Amino acid sequence: MASQSIAFSASEYHADGGIRPAAYAFSGSTADGWEIRRNGAVQLRLGAGYELVRVSHCGVCSTDLARRHLPFPLPQITGHEVVALDDAGAPVVVEINASHAGRALDRSAWCNFCRNDLETHCPDRLVLGIHDLPGGFSPWLLAPTRNVHRVPDRIDSLTATLVEPFAAALHAVRVIAPRDGDRVAVLGPRRLGSLMIAALAAWRMRSGRRYEILAIARRAEMRALALALGADEVMNAATVAAEHDLADVVVDTTGNPNGLALAVQLARREAHVKSTTGQPTLGLTHLTELVVDEITLASYRDEGVPENGLASPAPTVAALLGDVPSSIARTLSGRGLRVVRGDSAADFTMLEEAAPALGGADLAVVASLAAIDHAIRPQAGVERGLVRARGTICVVDVGQPRDRLLAALLDKRLRISTSRCGDFGAALDLLADPATQLGGRLGEKMVTDVFPAARLADALDAAARPSSIKVLVAHAGARL
């Protein structure tokens, strides 16, 4: 393909939360790679496997509102719920993880994560609108070639903007895998929470499972929307503070550090964390990274390693951190796992030797909140954990004092699961299916405001208002 170049102005998000314009230029090709210039200086050089697409419109996500709290460089052009136009002018959506697999590189160039179907955790990935790669609040973006998906005719332009968050919601449904007879509560349905309810309802119709969907929201209009999207029952969040064990599974979509505390109080079997805040929660510093890595927390049980509900290689390496009894090392070794002990940054060296494929333990056994944080991110400024992506951290009961999180794990035997990005193909299929009552027109119920790209700051302000649900930013020529 011939070299291309495009120059434009786009609004950037800065570390102070401000929105300011900058001049950008992209030049290069899919085969040879790209150079990104910002205000005349080279900002980023990309390898092969990206194609230039023109953005039509982009949704505002809670991550966009909290971007300054995330551990990635700023300023950046944010926005990752993208609808773009291909060379023929047809609408496409773009998966956000620019992994080796997503860039359609030769398989010999793939990392072990991409080879093991963990491409959304590829350590070399850039993330559209979140981690370095310019996002959809720009009129142009560089999309990983295999991550560009045509939008079926049955899905309208508003609904197309919801594909990325709906895919994430559907992924969460598959992770929690509701059982017949379960009551599944969604805490805080608004942007992502409403899509979580829609995904639960659609998956129930598609799979034939028989479970109840409960929506817990403060605002009456959000409770009404939840019923319209398939919830069986709604409750006012203000009335559940004194409740305990209200549902088998509680999904926290609040984007509020207090949401998880309420979720573990209300859940009988599992609390699922679906939103990231970048802020400490329930004594954990690295809850956001727990979600980014899709790690599961559980109590340690001698009878076996708890399943975490995620597609992931079988565990072969365990890391024991802190005051963990030696008997556990013997038990795990007896099950054929290689056991590594340690508490320092040198643990990386040991784990690279013990677990060369994915560079971290499949399972970490700990005895404290501090050790959970250490397993997630042991080195400041290094976005890598001692336990690998989609791994499990188990807390062993050694008679330690209980705070709310340890009490939930050790006394209630609660599982705390997490999930992140989902499969666009599965999401497009379900959104377009008339049998699920979504019928390609979910956007009509969800989109409350549309702003031109030049008014990005106003769009973010509107999205932060409790009365809004989904706010879109539209570029010139957008088809809405």
Backbone torsions as a table, in degrees:
resi	resn	phi	psi	omega
1	MET	NA	139.4	-179.5
2	ALA	-66.8	154.7	178.2
3	SER	-65.4	144.0	179.1
4	GLN	-124.0	157.4	173.2
5	SER	-148.5	144.8	179.8
6	ILE	-148.5	138.6	177.8
7	ALA	-123.1	143.1	-176.1
8	PHE	-163.6	168.6	173.3
9	SER	-108.9	141.8	179.5
10	ALA	-144.7	154.1	179.7
11	SER	-86.8	131.4	-179.4
12	GLU	-107.8	151.8	172.3
13	TYR	-95.6	131.6	-177.3
14	HIS	-111.1	166.9	-175.1
15	ALA	-62.2	-23.9	177.6
16	ASP	-87.1	5.7	-178.2
17	GLY	85.1	-2.0	-179.2
18	GLY	-78.8	159.1	178.8
19	ILE	-117.6	120.7	-178.7
20	ARG	-138.7	147.0	-177.7
21	PRO	-78.7	154.9	173.9
22	ALA	-146.2	156.0	178.5
23	ALA	-92.7	130.0	-178.8
24	TYR	-123.9	153.9	172.3
25	ALA	-145.9	132.5	173.7
26	PHE	-110.7	136.0	174.0
27	SER	-145.4	141.3	179.8
28	GLY	144.0	-154.7	-179.4
29	SER	-154.7	164.2	179.2
30	THR	-61.8	-38.2	-176.3
31	ALA	-77.2	-35.8	-171.3
32	ASP	-105.1	-11.0	-178.7
33	GLY	101.0	178.7	-171.1
34	TRP	-136.1	154.3	170.8
35	GLU	-117.7	130.9	177.3
36	ILE	-109.9	122.3	177.5
37	ARG	-110.2	138.3	177.5
38	ARG	-123.7	122.2	-178.2
39	ASN	50.1	39.2	174.3
40	GLY	88.2	-12.9	-178.5
41	ALA	-105.7	148.0	178.5
42	VAL	-66.9	123.3	178.2
43	GLN	-100.1	-37.0	-173.2
44	LEU	-157.3	139.9	171.2
45	ARG	-116.1	129.3	-177.9
46	LEU	-110.7	147.2	174.3
47	GLY	-79.0	-165.3	-179.1
48	ALA	-71.0	162.9	172.2
49	GLY	101.8	16.2	175.4
50	TYR	-119.0	142.7	174.8
51	GLU	-121.7	146.1	-178.8
52	LEU	-81.0	125.4	177.0
53	VAL	-131.0	151.2	178.9
54	ARG	-93.8	128.0	-176.4
55	VAL	-82.0	136.0	173.3
56	SER	-91.3	-59.3	179.3
57	HIS	-155.3	165.6	-173.1
58	CYS	-149.3	137.6	179.1
59	GLY	-83.3	153.9	174.8
60	VAL	-96.0	127.8	-177.0
61	CYS	-111.7	161.7	175.1
62	SER	-59.1	-32.1	176.9
63	THR	-61.9	-36.1	177.6
64	ASP	-64.9	-36.1	-179.2
65	LEU	-72.4	-31.4	-177.1
66	ALA	-104.6	19.5	-170.2
67	ARG	-57.1	-35.6	-176.4
68	ARG	-68.3	-14.7	179.0
69	HIS	-87.4	-8.3	-176.8
70	LEU	-88.6	153.2	-171.8
71	PRO	-85.9	49.4	-179.4
72	PHE	-131.0	152.9	-172.5
73	PRO	-63.2	148.2	173.3
74	LEU	-130.8	156.1	3.8
75	PRO	-75.6	163.1	178.9
76	GLN	-154.3	151.0	166.5
77	ILE	-79.3	113.7	-176.4
78	THR	-93.3	-170.5	-178.2
79	GLY	99.1	118.9	-178.1
80	HIS	-133.3	1.1	177.0
81	GLU	-98.5	75.8	-161.5
82	VAL	-100.5	135.0	163.0
83	VAL	-116.4	125.3	-178.3
84	ALA	-125.6	-179.5	179.5
85	LEU	-121.9	133.8	177.9
86	ASP	-82.7	-174.2	-175.8
87	ASP	-61.6	-25.9	179.4
88	ALA	-90.2	1.5	-179.2
89	GLY	83.6	8.4	179.7
90	ALA	-85.3	145.1	-178.3
91	PRO	-71.5	139.7	176.9
92	VAL	-133.9	156.9	170.9
93	VAL	-118.3	157.0	-169.5
94	VAL	-127.6	119.7	171.4
95	GLU	-67.1	146.6	-162.2
96	ILE	-92.9	-14.1	-174.5
97	ASN	-93.7	113.1	179.9
98	ALA	-88.6	77.5	178.7
99	SER	-91.2	177.7	174.1
100	HIS	-60.9	-43.1	179.3
101	ALA	-67.0	-43.4	-179.5
102	GLY	-62.6	-27.9	178.9
103	ARG	-87.5	2.3	177.7
104	ALA	58.3	36.2	175.9
105	LEU	-71.6	161.1	174.6
106	ASP	-56.6	138.6	-173.5
107	ARG	-58.7	-25.6	178.3
108	SER	-65.2	-19.1	179.8
109	ALA	-94.3	0.1	-177.8
110	TRP	-76.0	149.5	171.8
111	CYS	-82.7	172.9	-179.4
112	ASN	-66.2	-28.6	177.0
113	PHE	-65.0	-47.2	179.2
114	CYS	-63.1	-38.4	179.4
115	ARG	-68.1	-25.2	-178.3
116	ASN	-101.5	25.4	178.7
117	ASP	59.2	30.4	174.9
118	LEU	-115.3	40.4	-171.9
119	GLU	-66.2	-25.5	176.7
120	THR	-70.9	-6.5	176.2
121	HIS	-115.2	14.6	178.2
122	CYS	-52.1	124.3	-176.2
123	PRO	-66.0	-17.8	179.5
124	ASP	-97.3	4.1	-173.9
125	ARG	-71.2	148.8	162.7
126	LEU	-104.9	153.9	-175.2
127	VAL	-121.6	121.0	-175.8
128	LEU	-54.6	119.6	174.8
129	GLY	74.8	2.2	-178.7
130	ILE	-128.2	-50.7	-175.9
131	HIS	-122.8	92.7	173.2
132	ASP	73.5	-45.5	-173.3
133	LEU	-74.6	124.3	-179.3
134	PRO	-56.0	142.2	-172.7
135	GLY	-106.9	-163.1	-166.8
136	GLY	-81.9	-0.9	170.7
137	PHE	-83.2	7.5	170.3
138	SER	-98.6	149.8	177.0
139	PRO	-72.5	-14.8	177.7
140	TRP	-135.5	148.5	172.9
141	LEU	-146.6	163.2	177.0
142	LEU	-104.0	111.6	-172.6
143	ALA	-103.7	134.9	172.8
144	PRO	-57.3	129.7	-166.5
145	THR	-60.5	-39.7	-178.5
146	ARG	-77.8	-9.3	-176.3
147	ASN	-94.9	7.4	179.8
148	VAL	-96.6	123.1	-175.1
149	HIS	-123.5	129.4	174.0
150	ARG	-66.0	141.0	179.2
151	VAL	-88.6	124.0	178.7
152	PRO	-58.6	150.1	-178.4
153	ASP	-59.0	-28.5	-176.8
154	ARG	-72.7	-11.1	-179.1
155	ILE	-101.9	122.7	-177.6
156	ASP	-78.4	172.6	-171.4
157	SER	-68.2	-33.5	177.2
158	LEU	-67.5	-44.6	-179.2
159	THR	-66.1	-32.7	179.6
160	ALA	-57.6	-33.0	179.5
161	THR	-66.6	-19.9	-177.0
162	LEU	-90.3	-1.6	-174.6
163	VAL	-60.0	-46.0	-177.6
164	GLU	-62.0	-52.4	179.4
165	PRO	-70.0	-30.1	176.9
166	PHE	-67.5	-38.2	176.3
167	ALA	-61.2	-40.1	177.4
168	ALA	-64.8	-40.1	178.4
169	ALA	-65.8	-43.0	179.4
170	LEU	-64.2	-37.4	176.1
171	HIS	-60.4	-41.3	178.1
172	ALA	-63.1	-40.1	177.5
173	VAL	-58.6	-43.1	-178.9
174	ARG	-69.7	-30.8	178.2
175	VAL	-69.7	-46.7	-178.9
176	ILE	-76.0	-23.0	174.5
177	ALA	46.2	68.4	-177.3
178	PRO	-55.0	140.4	-179.8
179	ARG	-97.9	158.8	174.2
180	ASP	-57.2	131.6	-179.9
181	GLY	90.5	-7.4	180.0
182	ASP	-70.4	153.2	165.4
183	ARG	-111.1	120.5	-178.6
184	VAL	-112.0	119.1	-179.8
185	ALA	-103.4	138.8	174.4
186	VAL	-111.5	118.0	-175.8
187	LEU	-95.0	120.6	176.0
188	GLY	83.6	39.8	-178.9
189	PRO	-64.6	120.6	174.4
190	ARG	-145.9	-101.9	178.2
191	ARG	-73.0	-73.7	-178.2
192	LEU	-68.9	-37.4	-178.6
193	GLY	-63.0	-38.4	177.6
194	SER	-65.0	-39.9	176.7
195	LEU	-67.6	-31.4	175.8
196	MET	-62.9	-42.5	178.0
197	ILE	-65.3	-43.6	178.5
198	ALA	-61.2	-40.8	179.8
199	ALA	-68.0	-41.9	177.1
200	LEU	-60.4	-43.7	-179.1
201	ALA	-67.7	-42.9	-179.6
202	ALA	-67.0	-41.7	179.9
203	TRP	-66.3	-34.3	177.0
204	ARG	-62.3	-42.5	178.6
205	MET	-68.9	-40.1	-178.0
206	ARG	-70.1	-42.3	-172.8
207	SER	-88.0	-21.0	-176.1
208	GLY	81.1	6.0	176.7
209	ARG	-67.2	153.8	-178.7
210	ARG	-118.8	94.0	176.4
211	TYR	-137.0	158.8	-177.5
212	GLU	-98.7	140.2	180.0
213	ILE	-112.3	122.1	179.2
214	LEU	-115.6	129.8	176.4
215	ALA	-107.7	131.9	179.7
216	ILE	-118.5	110.7	-175.2
217	ALA	-143.0	151.1	179.7
218	ARG	-80.0	-36.8	-172.1
219	ARG	-93.1	136.1	-176.8
220	ALA	-61.1	-37.4	-178.2
221	GLU	-68.4	-30.0	176.6
222	MET	-72.9	-34.4	175.7
223	ARG	-67.1	-38.9	177.9
224	ALA	-65.4	-41.2	177.9
225	LEU	-63.6	-40.7	179.8
226	ALA	-58.9	-42.0	177.4
227	LEU	-64.6	-39.7	179.4
228	ALA	-66.3	-26.6	-178.7
229	LEU	-91.4	-3.1	173.7
230	GLY	123.7	1.3	176.4
231	ALA	-65.9	145.3	178.2
232	ASP	-87.5	-25.8	-174.9
233	GLU	-152.0	149.8	175.1
234	VAL	-129.1	151.0	175.3
235	MET	-136.4	150.1	175.8
236	ASN	-78.8	126.0	-178.3
237	ALA	-59.0	-26.8	-179.1
238	ALA	-68.9	-18.0	-176.2
239	THR	-99.7	-3.2	-174.1
240	VAL	-102.4	1.7	-175.5
241	ALA	-60.1	-28.7	-178.8
242	ALA	-94.1	-1.0	-178.0
243	GLU	-80.8	154.5	173.7
244	HIS	-137.9	146.9	174.8
245	ASP	50.2	51.0	-175.5
246	LEU	-80.4	-26.9	-176.3
247	ALA	-146.5	157.7	176.9
248	ASP	-65.8	-44.1	179.7
249	VAL	-128.1	134.6	174.9
250	VAL	-121.8	125.5	179.5
251	VAL	-102.7	119.6	-179.8
252	ASP	-91.5	112.8	177.2
253	THR	-119.2	18.3	-170.7
254	THR	-71.5	-28.1	-172.3
255	GLY	68.0	21.7	-177.3
256	ASN	-125.0	132.5	179.9
257	PRO	-56.1	-25.2	179.0
258	ASN	-78.2	-13.4	-176.4
259	GLY	-64.5	-40.5	-178.7
260	LEU	-66.2	-37.7	178.1
261	ALA	-58.4	-43.2	178.4
262	LEU	-69.7	-38.1	-179.8
263	ALA	-60.9	-44.4	-178.9
264	VAL	-70.3	-26.3	175.9
265	GLN	-70.4	-37.2	-173.7
266	LEU	-88.5	-16.6	-172.5
267	ALA	-89.4	139.5	175.1
268	ARG	-89.8	-38.2	-174.5
269	ARG	-120.2	-37.7	-172.0
270	GLU	-152.0	137.0	168.1
271	ALA	-113.1	128.9	-177.6
272	HIS	-112.8	125.1	-178.3
273	VAL	-96.9	118.4	-174.8
274	LYS	-116.0	-5.8	-177.3
275	SER	-124.3	151.1	179.7
276	THR	-117.8	139.5	-178.8
277	THR	-119.1	-17.6	-175.0
278	GLY	73.6	8.2	-175.7
279	GLN	-118.8	152.5	177.4
280	PRO	-58.4	144.0	-175.8
281	THR	-145.7	128.3	177.4
282	LEU	50.7	37.8	178.7
283	GLY	85.4	-4.9	178.4
284	LEU	-96.6	129.3	175.9
285	THR	-79.3	-31.9	-169.2
286	HIS	-111.0	40.5	177.1
287	LEU	-63.2	-40.8	179.4
288	THR	-58.7	-44.3	179.5
289	GLU	-67.5	-31.0	174.1
290	LEU	-58.4	-42.7	179.6
291	VAL	-72.1	-43.6	179.6
292	VAL	-56.6	-40.4	-178.9
293	ASP	-88.2	-2.1	178.9
294	GLU	54.9	47.7	-179.6
295	ILE	-91.3	144.5	177.6
296	THR	-104.5	137.0	172.4
297	LEU	-104.0	140.0	179.1
298	ALA	-156.7	168.6	172.3
299	SER	-82.1	148.5	177.1
300	TYR	-75.5	135.9	178.4
301	ARG	-131.1	130.1	-178.3
302	ASP	-61.6	-23.8	-175.9
303	GLU	-74.0	-11.6	176.8
304	GLY	153.7	167.5	178.7
305	VAL	-76.2	125.7	-179.4
306	PRO	-65.4	140.9	175.3
307	GLU	-69.0	148.4	-178.4
308	ASN	-109.3	4.5	174.1
309	GLY	77.5	2.4	-177.2
310	LEU	-110.7	146.1	172.7
311	ALA	-65.8	117.1	-171.7
312	SER	-163.7	148.1	177.2
313	PRO	-59.4	151.5	178.4
314	ALA	-63.3	144.1	-178.0
315	PRO	-67.5	136.4	176.6
316	THR	-129.6	-19.9	-176.9
317	VAL	-128.2	131.9	177.8
318	ALA	-120.3	138.8	174.9
319	ALA	-111.3	129.2	177.3
320	LEU	-106.1	120.5	-174.8
321	LEU	-119.5	128.3	174.8
322	GLY	80.6	-148.5	-171.3
323	ASP	-82.6	66.9	-179.8
324	VAL	-105.4	127.6	-176.7
325	PRO	-57.1	144.3	179.5
326	SER	-63.6	-24.3	179.7
327	SER	-61.9	-29.6	179.7
328	ILE	-69.8	-38.8	176.1
329	ALA	-59.4	-42.2	179.0
330	ARG	-65.8	-40.6	179.8
331	THR	-62.6	-46.6	-178.4
332	LEU	-67.9	-39.4	177.1
333	SER	-61.8	-37.0	178.8
334	GLY	-66.1	-20.5	176.5
335	ARG	-91.4	5.9	176.4
336	GLY	92.1	5.8	178.3
337	LEU	-85.4	144.0	171.8
338	ARG	-84.1	129.0	-173.8
339	VAL	-109.0	130.5	178.1
340	VAL	-122.5	132.9	175.9
341	ARG	-108.3	149.4	174.6
342	GLY	160.7	161.0	-177.2
343	ASP	-138.3	8.9	-175.1
344	SER	-119.5	176.3	178.1
345	ALA	-61.0	-22.0	177.5
346	ALA	-65.2	-14.0	177.4
347	ASP	-55.5	-33.4	-179.8
348	PHE	-56.5	-44.0	-179.1
349	THR	-61.7	-44.7	-179.9
350	MET	-63.4	-41.5	-177.3
351	LEU	-72.7	-32.7	176.4
352	GLU	-64.6	-32.3	176.3
353	GLU	-75.7	-38.9	-176.4
354	ALA	-81.6	-31.3	-175.3
355	ALA	-132.1	67.5	-174.2
356	PRO	-66.0	-25.3	-174.7
357	ALA	-66.6	-49.0	-174.4
358	LEU	-120.0	4.3	168.9
359	GLY	69.7	12.9	178.4
360	GLY	-159.4	163.7	179.3
361	ALA	-68.6	146.3	173.7
362	ASP	-74.1	-30.2	-176.1
363	LEU	-136.8	133.3	170.1
364	ALA	-117.4	134.5	175.9
365	VAL	-111.2	126.1	-173.7
366	VAL	-135.0	172.6	-179.4
367	ALA	-131.2	7.7	-177.0
368	SER	-153.4	164.6	175.1
369	LEU	-64.5	-39.4	179.6
370	ALA	-60.9	-36.9	179.1
371	ALA	-71.6	-31.0	173.9
372	ILE	-61.4	-49.7	178.2
373	ASP	-58.2	-41.2	-178.9
374	HIS	-63.8	-38.7	179.6
375	ALA	-67.3	-30.7	-177.9
376	ILE	-78.6	-48.9	-178.9
377	ARG	-145.4	89.5	-176.9
378	PRO	-76.8	-18.9	-177.0
379	GLN	-123.0	125.2	178.1
380	ALA	-59.8	133.4	177.4
381	GLY	81.7	-1.0	179.2
382	VAL	-113.3	114.2	-176.4
383	GLU	-84.2	68.5	-178.6
384	ARG	-157.3	141.5	-177.1
385	GLY	-111.3	167.3	173.5
386	LEU	-75.3	-27.8	173.1
387	VAL	-101.6	135.7	-172.7
388	ARG	-74.0	167.1	174.3
389	ALA	-57.2	139.7	-176.8
390	ARG	62.1	25.2	172.8
391	GLY	-91.0	-173.2	-176.8
392	THR	-130.8	137.7	172.4
393	ILE	-112.5	120.9	179.8
394	CYS	-109.0	135.6	178.2
395	VAL	-101.7	125.8	-179.8
396	VAL	-94.0	142.2	179.9
397	ASP	-84.4	110.5	176.4
398	VAL	-118.6	25.8	-179.7
399	GLY	75.4	19.6	-177.8
400	GLN	-71.2	157.0	175.1
401	PRO	-58.1	145.7	-177.9
402	ARG	-104.5	123.2	162.0
403	ASP	-97.8	-169.0	-174.6
404	ARG	-64.3	-39.8	-177.0
405	LEU	-72.2	-45.4	179.4
406	LEU	-67.2	-34.5	176.5
407	ALA	-63.3	-40.1	178.9
408	ALA	-64.9	-41.0	-178.0
409	LEU	-73.8	-44.6	-170.4
410	LEU	-91.2	-38.1	-176.6
411	ASP	-91.9	-43.1	177.0
412	LYS	-83.2	-14.5	-173.9
413	ARG	57.1	38.3	-179.2
414	LEU	-76.3	141.4	169.6
415	ARG	-95.6	134.1	174.8
416	ILE	-113.0	108.5	-177.0
417	SER	-106.8	162.6	-179.7
418	THR	-140.3	161.6	173.5
419	SER	-158.8	162.6	-174.9
420	ARG	-133.3	-110.6	-172.3
421	CYS	-77.4	153.0	-179.3
422	GLY	-121.8	-179.9	-176.3
423	ASP	-84.1	116.4	-178.7
424	PHE	-65.5	-36.7	-179.7
425	GLY	-60.2	-46.1	178.8
426	ALA	-64.6	-38.5	179.8
427	ALA	-66.7	-44.9	178.8
428	LEU	-61.4	-40.5	179.6
429	ASP	-62.5	-45.5	-177.0
430	LEU	-72.9	-38.8	178.6
431	LEU	-63.5	-33.2	-177.1
432	ALA	-85.3	-10.4	-172.5
433	ASP	-78.0	113.1	179.9
434	PRO	-64.4	-22.0	-178.8
435	ALA	-71.0	-16.9	-178.7
436	THR	-92.2	0.2	-178.3
437	GLN	71.6	2.9	172.9
438	LEU	-81.9	-46.2	170.1
439	GLY	56.0	25.1	175.5
440	GLY	78.1	5.6	-174.0
441	ARG	-128.0	30.5	178.8
442	LEU	-62.0	-31.4	-178.1
443	GLY	-59.1	-30.0	-179.9
444	GLU	-62.0	-29.4	-179.6
445	LYS	-89.2	-16.2	-170.2
446	MET	-108.5	-35.5	-173.0
447	VAL	-80.5	122.7	-178.3
448	THR	-108.3	-24.9	-177.5
449	ASP	-147.4	146.9	173.3
450	VAL	-130.9	126.8	-179.6
451	PHE	-120.3	145.0	172.2
452	PRO	-66.8	153.5	-175.4
453	ALA	-58.2	-30.7	179.9
454	ALA	-65.5	-15.8	-179.5
455	ARG	-111.6	42.5	-178.9
456	LEU	-59.0	-41.9	-180.0
457	ALA	-59.2	-40.4	177.6
458	ASP	-66.3	-37.5	178.8
459	ALA	-62.9	-42.3	178.9
460	LEU	-67.0	-39.3	177.1
461	ASP	-62.4	-43.2	179.4
462	ALA	-64.0	-41.2	-179.3
463	ALA	-64.2	-27.6	179.8
464	ALA	-78.7	-12.6	-180.0
465	ARG	-74.8	138.7	-178.4
466	PRO	-59.4	-25.4	-176.1
467	SER	-78.8	-15.8	-178.2
468	SER	-86.4	155.4	174.6
469	ILE	-114.6	-76.7	178.1
470	LYS	-118.9	124.9	177.7
471	VAL	-108.4	135.9	178.6
472	LEU	-113.0	150.7	171.5
473	VAL	-114.3	124.6	-174.7
474	ALA	-113.0	137.7	175.7
475	HIS	-93.4	167.3	-179.5
476	ALA	-56.9	132.4	178.9
477	GLY	84.4	6.3	179.7
478	ALA	-61.4	141.8	-179.2
479	ARG	-101.1	99.2	-177.6
480	LEU	-124.8	NA	NA
